[in-house]
Each structure stands twice: as C-alpha cells, then as structure tokens.
C-alpha cells in the first residue's frame, strides 16, 4: 500500500477525494496540498476545500448533497456534515446519446435453444404457488427430488420450489394483484424453466384460473396447475405434484447445449450491500461488460428506481427518444408520491451498511449505481416484471431491495444476473444464475467463498476498468454456457423469490 497514492479524485470538478484505504489524521495529501484533519476509514470522503453551510458538494462531478455544517479542507465528509437537499436536474432528453462501435465479431456461448426459439442458460422445473398457504406443499415436493436426486436426468438442473408469502387479502383488480399475476406469469413462462407446476390452496384471492386467463397462459404437458382443496389435502397434493413432475422430467431432459450468439443474453444488473467503491470499481466494470453485450445485440436490465434517484437525469440524457425519457421520469414521480403516501422519503436509502462503507446520501449511492448501465443508450423503460422485449440497455422500475428487484428482472425475462457488492452480500437466484462481483480487495480476502470476481484492483490502480471488464465478460459467457457460480454451488435461489407487494393487505 505504501506505493499507492492514498486517495482518488474521480472528476476534476469534485469537492472530495475518496480514501483507497484508511488514512491517518495528519497525513499530507501532496497532490491536493491539504492535511487530513481526522482518521478517515477506507472508502470515505475527504474535503478538498472549505465549504460553507448549504453549499452543494460534488463527487463524480455531480451533486451528492449539501453541507449541513461548515466543512474545512481536509475534513471527513459523511453523515455528520452532509445532508440531502433538492436541486434542479436538466433531463435534456437524448442529448448524450451515442452509438457504440459495432462488435468486430459475433461472440457466442453454449445455450439451450427452446422450441419457440428463445435461449435458456439453465434447465429447471419450477414449482410456483398462487398463495402462501400452498408454500409447504411446494417445499415438500422439492424436498422429494433433493432426497432422491435426478441421476437419470443429467440435463435437468433441478426441481426448485419458489413459494411466495402473499396471494390473498388483496383486491381482484388492484395494482397489487396486477403486479403479482405479472410476476408469476413471467416465471411460468421463463425460458430457464422447462416445465412449471402452479399450486394453490383453492380459496385465495389470487385464483389460479384467473391467473391463467388474464395472463394468457396455456396449460399442457409442461404447465400444470392444482389446488390443495380440489386435490383433497396436503399429502395428496404432494403426491400429485410429484407424479406430474415425474411426467415432465423425460422431456425436460431432452435438451442439449449448442452454440448461440450473445444477442440471446438478457442480463440483469444488480447491486447490494454497496459501498463507496461500488461506483469506482465493480459497477463500472459491470457497465463495461453490459456495453459489450449490448454491442453484440443483447439486452441489459438496469433497475432499482429508488437507487437512481437524484441521478436519473444522467439516464434521460441517454434516452433514445423523449418518450423513453419521460417514461423514466413518470416512474420517479410515482415513487415520490408513493413515499409521501407512506410517510417515508427517498433518502431512507442508503442502509446502515452502505454508510459504514462510505456512502452518505441516496444521491451519492445513485450516482455509483447507474454505472452498472455502462454508456449505452437507454432504449426503453418497463414497469415491474413486464416482459422485456427490447434489445439494448433498458430500465425496469423496481424497489432497491435486492430480492424484490431481482425477482422483477427475472420475471421480465433475464436469463443471467450479475450482482455487485462492497459489504459482502450473500445472494443467488433461480432459475437465473447469479455471478457476484466484489468491489474491494478487503471483501475479496474476507469473503472469497461467496464472490466470483474481484474488482478491487481497480481501486488500487493495478487494473483498469477495461481489463477487469474483459475478465468479467468472459466469466458471463462461461456462466451462460453452464459453469456454476458460487451462489449456485451453495444452493442459493430457492428462498430469494420475493415478488413486490405493492399495495395494502386487508
């Protein structure tokens, strides 16, 4: 560490530098000609100048908050002296759109081509529930296959139950019901499921027959439904579920991987347990890889509306049309109203862990978060769990809470997921595999068993974003081709299905 300059300045217009590692009080930062006034934890901010109360403070060349007390050059800037504040954003729809250079060659991976032409990266059979009341039955069916295995079906990745916690006490035509049905149908249709069984209780608000009708699902050999009340009880439903899945396995096993273009990838972009390094290393590294997938004709889904708040103008400026930009702003306005109705505020985010990691306001977190979206044009905006059909960078409206956000992205069709973390999130998903990126070397050394790739060398200056991005891109194609990620090896994914409960429970 002694040969590495202790801080980073990310933009010439910044009022702060960020500590690469803990910096002791009294340290003189020669490049900035300032003396550090107190001990600074790694990832935290140091003021480059005197800042009076009420004045904006910039990082990434953008406003991250306003001084809540006088700040001196060399001071630690954090929650004690930096706070949220409102400021005007220039949405300038489409002003910063660019054309990425076309890929020099068509890249490929080994995918599973379905009969309808879509390409899967995994091959599961899924068990969904219309209501929490059938969750235990769904788990019991999954447990049967965990116990007995699938040795006669080597091309089936598993039988996975994804029970939900709601499904009742919501209105038939409510916004909550619309979102729930859209989420369940997205999973029922998901390309990584060869077959699906939907199990209900029978008397719930979320009636399976209505789900099938409203979402235009078609029951058949690889999509079955049943209820505990109609089947005659718990054990009978477990037995029937096993019987139905036994009838699916042979057909599900009749797949093989073949070479397909990267244009078939729909990559979900997610961050969780973020720290101050997220916007410096792992997020822009993921953005680099997302740009490469877009260049190949694929799709990348950015989400977490509450975590682009205050930075949304950087996305509207990349919108391909004013209509796309306005769709994004309409979702921001919805969130402002949503918070007002619930006596909340957007700056309830960042979390406690985010703040320990050096993030101070949601504005700062958002500026780092959108780096996952690379530099591509924003081609469309989707509501939660809507089917994603566009090619290129798109945005999906979701909460910032990781399991809910990812559930929406997968329902929308994501067949791969990349998840960045600075504090050390333990996460995985099914049926879509998840690859995790560490933002810093300390995390990598401490929790390597959960991390797939380390981006900490970008912080130290020993690797460029492009170099790390190329490594990540290769790992994404390996994951798409069937190589198991660390979260898959641990068995993550069955408990991380969390649909967004958007409305009132009665």
PyMOL commands that set and color helices and strands:
alter all, ss='L'
color gray80, all
select helices_A, chain A and resi 132-148+175-188+208-214+228-231+234-252+262-264+282-295+305-307+312-316+322-341+346-348+352-356+362-373+402-411+441-450+456-460+465-480+486-490
alter helices_A, ss='H'
color red, helices_A
select strands_A, chain A and resi 7-8+16-19+28-29+34-35+45-47+56-59+62-67+76-77+82-83+108-113+119-120+124-129+158-162+193-200+223-227+257-261+266-271+299-302+378-382+392-396+416-421+434-438+453-454
alter strands_A, ss='S'
color yellow, strands_A
deselect
rebuild
show_as cartoon
